[in-house]
C-alpha cells in the first residue's frame, strides 16, 4: 500500500522498488503535499518566526496575532446569557464538602459539575481551580482524588463534565443506560466534531465556551476570589486547561499535564487527536502546542509530563517567557511513569498552584489517600437520571446548536462553472490540473516491451516516454493474464512528487481504444458491483484504470487508547491529520483521479471520445468533484452517493462520513451544485440516504 507520507532524505528518497522488472535504484521525489512534509515546512517556518521575536513588545504582538488566529479557526463564540445555575445537593466529607451543580453554558445546553469547598474558615474567599477530566466515561467523578487533594490544601475546585463524558453524552444508547452509541469519550468527541467542520467551525468552540462559563460561575460565588482562578487538567483535560488558559485571560495560573508535545511528532505517530484539540488549518496557520503556553505569558504556567515529548515545547516557551522577565513563573514538572500517572509528582503540582494563587509558609498536604474516602456514586450524580438528555426535556446538544448556527448562515451558491471550480480547489485543497492532450497527433514511437510484443492501441508501459511534450514517468508490472485481457499494476510519479498506484486492465482486442476510469468503494457490495462493471467494460473493448482509494488515504488508524469506534468509519484519524495541514482526504483523492485520467490520456493517443468514469459510495463523491474540474471525464456514472452535505449536517448521528468532509464546504457549494454543473456529462446517479458514503 502506498502512503502519502514518504520519508525524506535530503532532497530525495532512495529506494529499491520490489517486484518491478528492473533492479536499479530509483530516485523518488517526495510527495510535497504529504501531511508530515507540509507540517514540517509550516512548523519550521513557525519556529523561525518565534526565534525572530526578541522583545516583550514583539512578543505581545505575536500573542495578539496568535490569539486572533485561534479564535478565527475555532469559530465565533456565543453571546453570554443567563447561567441558570442551580445547586442540587451537597455531600460533606472530612476537610471539604461537594456541591452538585448544573448551569447553562448556552441556553438549554446544560453543564453538570461539582464544586469542592474547603471546610477551613481561615479565609473569606478561596482561590479556585477549574478542572476537566481526561477521557472518562464517568467524567468529573474520575477527578475526585485530585480535586480532593486541592480542596484539602485550601482550594475550591470546580470539576465539570466535558461534552461527551459523564452525564453529558451527546449520543446516549437508549438500550443501555450510561453507554454511548459513539463508543465512549473519544468517539463522542470525534463524532460531535464532524458536523461543525461543514460550516467552517470547530467543536473546540463549545468546549472552550463551557470552560469560560465555568469561570463566570466561579466569579458569581461569594466564597470565590475571582482574581485567583486557575485551570488544571490531564490528558484531554489538559487540552481543556491549555485552551482555557490561552484564550481566557481571567485564568491566573495554568497547569497542563500529559498533553503539551508537538504536532511534528504527533503527525507521524498513531496518536489520537480529538476534534476539540485544535481546528482545521491549525498547523497550516503556523500553530503548535507551544502557542498554548506562550499565550499565557507572563502568567504562571506548569508544563507537567510523565513521558518524553515535551522538552522542545518547554524550551521554546521558556525563551518566550524570558522576554517578559517571567522565567521563574514557568514550571517544568516531570517524572517517569505512565500516561496520566501523576501521583509521584502531585505534591509539586500542588506547590505550584499554592505559590501562584495562595502563597503560604507550609508545604502542601498530600498523602495519596484521597481515594480512600471516595464517597458513594450518588455524590457525583447531578441529574435525576444520570444523563442530561433524559433529565431535561429538549436539552440542547452540539448537533442542535450547530444546526442553529448553520440556519443563521446565508452562503451564496456558485454563479458559474469557474466559480464552482475555484470553490472546490479552495475547500478540498485539490491542486492537480488536467492535461490538455492534442487529439490530432499520431501515437509516438514507444519502446517495445521486453517480450517484444506490441500492446493494444499503442499502450506501452515498460518505459517512460514523452508525448506531446509531456513526460509520462512510471513503471508497470504484469500481475494477471486473462483469456481476453492483461492486468498491470501501475506506479506513476505524481505531479506533486510521490507515487500513485492503480491497476490498468488492457483488453487483447478492441477497435475504438475507449478509455475508462473506475474508483470502487471498499464496501463489499459496491466492490462486487464494480467487478461486474469492470468485466463489462473490458469485454466492450475499454482500457480501464482501476483506482484503489486506499492508495493515498492511509490504513485503518489505531492509537494508544484502542481502536476507533465503527461509527467514525475507516479514515477519521487520517482526515484529522490532513485537515490540520490544510488538506483533505477528498482533495487528495480528487487529485489522484485526475492524475489517473492524465495518465490514460497520455499513454493512449489519439482518443477522441474522452474518458468514461464510474464510482461508488465515498469515491462517487470524489468522482463528482474530479469531473467538475476535469473535462477529460466526458461521461460519469455515480452510485450510492450522498444526496447532499446539507443532509449530513441534518443527520443527528451521521455514520462513516469523515472521508467525505471538507471544512467549510457548505459555505461554498453542495452536492446538487456538482450534479448541475456536469449536466449531460452525468449519466447514472444513484443517491443514498443522508450519510450515503459508501454504505
RALINPE-V869988 format. One record per helix or strand of 2 or more residues. SS is the DSSP state (H for helix, E for strand). FROM is the first residue (numbers start at 1). LEN is the number of residues. If there is no record, write none. Layout:
# RALINPE-V869988
ss=SS from=FROM len=LEN
ss=SS from=FROM len=LEN
This chain:
# RALINPE-V869988
ss=E from=12 len=4
ss=E from=26 len=4
ss=H from=35 len=17
ss=H from=56 len=19
ss=E from=86 len=8
ss=E from=96 len=11
ss=E from=109 len=10
ss=E from=126 len=7
ss=H from=139 len=14
ss=E from=156 len=5
ss=H from=185 len=14
ss=H from=204 len=17
ss=E from=224 len=11
ss=H from=236 len=12
ss=E from=251 len=7
ss=H from=263 len=4
ss=H from=275 len=3
ss=H from=290 len=7
ss=E from=300 len=6
ss=H from=311 len=12
ss=H from=327 len=3
ss=E from=330 len=5
ss=H from=343 len=15
ss=H from=370 len=4
ss=H from=377 len=3
ss=H from=388 len=4
ss=H from=398 len=10
ss=H from=417 len=12
ss=H from=456 len=3
ss=E from=465 len=3
ss=E from=470 len=3
ss=E from=474 len=8
ss=E from=485 len=9
ss=E from=499 len=9
ss=E from=515 len=5
ss=H from=524 len=16
ss=E from=543 len=5
ss=H from=550 len=4
ss=H from=566 len=3
ss=H from=572 len=9
ss=H from=585 len=19
ss=E from=611 len=6
ss=H from=618 len=12
ss=E from=633 len=9
ss=H from=645 len=5
ss=H from=658 len=3
ss=H from=665 len=3
ss=H from=671 len=11
ss=E from=682 len=6
